[in-house]
Amino acid sequence: MGRVIALLLLLIPGILSGYGIKLMRDMLFGKLLSPFPYLWMQFFAGLLFFILGLGFIAGFILHRDRKRNQVQERFRQRKR
């Protein structure tokens, strides 16, 4: 059950990143979607969605690899 929840937690940011790429691509082709009044606003919303989604997935993978001690020395947690 835990693996299914983890998969769902990774699918949501993955879909968000994909939607961000779609928004940026549509802006480059001049296709304005309904919630955005300007093309530049659509592009920056897409960029934000992409960065947030990718950052969440990257943080999840880094956290998992730190727990398994599979990261380079510079990415390991420092003991305080």
ZILINQUI-V659762 format. One record per pair of residues at least 24 apart in sequence whose C-alpha atoms are under 6 Angstrom apart, sorted by the first residue. I is the first residue (numbers start at 1). J is the second residue. D is the distance in whole Angstrom. If there is no record, write none. Layout:
((I | J | D) (I | J | D))
//
This chain:
((13 | 53 | 4) (14 | 53 | 6) (16 | 49 | 6) (16 | 53 | 6) (17 | 49 | 6) (17 | 50 | 4) (17 | 53 | 5) (20 | 46 | 4) (20 | 47 | 6) (20 | 49 | 5) (20 | 50 | 5))
//
